[in-house]
């Protein structure tokens, strides 16, 4: 009887922790081909194991793979029990927008190397990285946070959406339905972070070669039941050599940039469709119509 009570208490404690940890409300993960991908608060996080020993020679090969330079400072994170090296670097994407990368090279129980990488735009939060590392290294992330590799049904910020078999993952929280639209999103703990994230995406897309902005306006929409304003941008690809346009067959791409409260958190979402996508009576392709309405 006493053993039974202990088991009940342990289960209840674990369940309460999972329910009370707000990270799990915003975290999405996908495991595919030996690599695990995570998305939360605008962070793109990956965990991968490479079959190299945790030695100077083995690490040199891995550093080259991840473009870690010889003179990049490599320090030990004393908060991690495993043998490890911590490295940071930056990728300048456009004026004022920098992708900040953090790499954790860890020795696992098989004496091989686990790499956990954090990437975010204009932001690096060592404290948050530490919390996520603890969850990832110690396998504390609930199975309910993992999405299946198929897209028959996707978890959109806490709501299941059935899409059938016509769509595909482009990344974690990034789904494309050929002929029916595309969207990517992340869940944040505050509205300012969501707004910053979609603005960064707009600036990055605007700076890319292969297209030009022909219109930009603010429009009223309903997003997951919330009346909000979205930035609507139309990109023109006519007369411009672009791999993106040639693959779709389209000439203009319409993009909506949205930041909105959703089920107790905040979502930053970018939704797009080509001019030759199938548009429904509501003025949107099927995928976009699953989460937004035009007013």
N, C-alpha and C positions, 0 to 999 in steps of 0.2 A: 504493500500500500504506500509506504513512504517513497519507494523508488518511483511509483506511478506519479505521485504528487510532484516530485522533483522534475520529472519529464514534462509535466503540464506547465510548471512554472518556467522552465527553460524555453518551451515553445511559446508561451505567452510573452516572455521577455523579448524573444527574437521577433515575434510578430509586431509587438509594440514599437520596437526599434525601427523596423521596416516602414511602419505606418507613419512614425513621427519624423523620420529623416526626410527633410524637404528635397534633398538631392534626388531621391527616387521619383519624385513627382515631375521632375524636369528631364530626367535622363532617359535616353534611348540607346540601345546597343544592337549590333548585328554581328554574328560570328560567321565568317565565311573563309574557307580555305586555310585555316590555321591562323588567321588574323582576326582580331576582334576590333570593331569600330564603335566609337561612342560619340554621342553628341549631347551637349548640355551648355546652356548659357553662352552659345556662340563658339564654344570650344570644339574643335575637331581632335579627337583622341584616338590613337591606335595602339594596340598591343600585339607584338609579333615576336616569335621565337626563331632565332637563327642558329643553325647547327655549327657554331663556332665556339671554341673554348673561351672562358673568361680569362684570357691571357693577353699580354701586350701585343703579341702577333695577331691573335684572333680579333682583338678590338680594333686594331689598325684597319683590317679589312672592312669591318663594320662601319667605322668612321667614314671611310671612303664612300660606302653605299649611301650614307645619310648626309654626305657633303659636310661633315664636321672637319674643320681645318686643323692642321697640326698645332697652330698657336692658339686655338680656342681654349679658354680655361676649362679644365676638367677637375671637378671637385667631388668629394665624397659627401653624400647626404647622410648625416649621422642619425637621422630619424628613421632610416631604413635599415632593417636587420641584415639584409643580404649585402654581399659585396657589391658595390655600385660606383658608377661615375655619373655625375650630373653635368650637362652641357647646355648652353643656350646660344642661339644665333637668331638673326633677323633677315627677312626677305623683304626688300622694298618693292611694293606692288605699284604704287603711283605716288604722286606728291601728297605727303601727309598721311599716307596709309602704309603701315608696316605689318607684315605677318610675323608675330613673335613666336618662336619655336623653343620648346624645352624638351630635352631628351634625357631619359633615365635609362642607363645601360646597367642591367641587373644580372647577377649570377643566380641561376635557378637551381633547383634541387638536383638536376642532372648535369650540373657544371657547364651548362650551355648559357647562351646570352638571351635574355628577354629585353626587348626594347619597348618602352612606353613613351610615346611622343604626344606632346600637347601643342596645339597651334591655335592662335587666336589673333584677331586683328586689333592692333594698338593696345594690347592688354596682356600682362603676365601676372598671375596671382599665385605666388609660391604657397601660401596657406591653403588655397583651394586645391592646388595640385597635390598637396600632401594628403588631403582628405580623400581625393579620388584614388591616389596611389594605394592607400590602405584598403579601400574597397576592392580595387582590381587585384592587387597582389594576394589578398587573403580570400578571394572569391566570395565576397559579401554581397554582390549585386544579385538581387532576386531574378529568377527566371522570367518573371512577368515584365521585366524591363527590356527583354530581348525580343526583337521583331524577327519573324521568319524571313528567310531569304526570298521567298516568293512574295508577290504583291497581291494575292487574292484578296487579302484584307490587311489594312495598315492601321497602326495606332497614330492618330493625328492629335497630339497634345492631350491624350486621355480619352479620345473617342475613336471607336473602331469604325473604319470606313471600308465597305466592300467595293473592290475595284474589278474583280474578275481577273482574267489572265492576260489582259492586253497591255499591262504596264510593267515597268522594270525600275529597280533601284539604280540611281546614278551615284549615290553616296548615302550615308545615314541621313534620314529625314530629307531626302531628295529623290523624288519619284517623277518619272516621265511616262506619259501615255501617248505614244505616237498618234498624231491626228486628233488628240483630245486634250493637249496641254501638258504643262510641267510645273512643278512647284518644289521649293525647298523651304525649310523652316527650322527654327530652334526655339526652345522654351526658356524663358528668362524669369528671374525673380523680381525684376522691376521694369517699368515701362521705358525708362531712359535707356537702358541697355538694349532693349528691343529696337528702339528708334535709331540708336547709333548703328546697330548692326545692319539694318536695311539701308541706311544712308551710305555705309561703307560699300555695300554690294552695288549700290547705284553708281558710286564714284569709280569703282573698279571696272564695272561693265562699260561705263561711259568712256573710260580711258583706253579701252581695248581697240585695236585696229580691226577693220573689217565691217564697220557699220557706223551710222551717224544718227544722232537724235534729231527727229523732225518735229516732235511735239512733246510737251511736258505740261501736265495739269494736275490739279488736285480734284478728286472726285469723291462723292459720297457712296459708300457701300455698306452692306451688312455682312460682317465677318463672324462666323460662328455665333450668330444671334446678336452681336453687338454692332450698333451703328457707329461707324468710324469713317475717317477720311483716309484715302489711299493716294499715293502718287502714281499716276498713270503716265507711262512713257512709251512712245512709239519709236522704234529704231528702223531705219531704212537701209536695206541691203541691195537695192537696185543699182546695177552698174558697178558693183563692188565685188571683187573676188573674195569670197568668204567660204570656208569649209562648213561653218555652221549653217549658212543659207543653202549651200549646194546639197547638203545632206537632207534638209527638210523640204526643199523645193519651193520654199516661201520667199517673199520679197520684203515683208515687213514683220517685225516682231513686237507685239504689245506686251508690256510688263507692268504688273501692279506691285507696288511696294507697300506692305501693310504692317503696322505695329498695333496690337490690340490686346485687351485683357481677355483671357480664355481660362475658364474653370479654375480660378484662384491664382493663376500665374499670368505671364505675358508672353505673347508669341510674336516673333519677327518672322514674316513670311514674304517670299518673293514668288509671284505666280506669273506665268507667261503662256502665250499662244501665238502661233503663226497665222498669217492672214488666210492660209489655205487649210487650216484645221477645220474640223466639223463644228460649226457653231449652232447651239441649240436655240430654242425660242426665247430663252432668258438672256440671250446675247453673249453667252459664254460657252466654251467647250465643256465637256462633261466633267473633267477633273476639277477645274476651277469652280464649277457650279456646285461641287460637293461641299465647299467651305465658305463661299461668298455669293452675294447677290448684288446686282447693280441697282441703284435707285434712280 
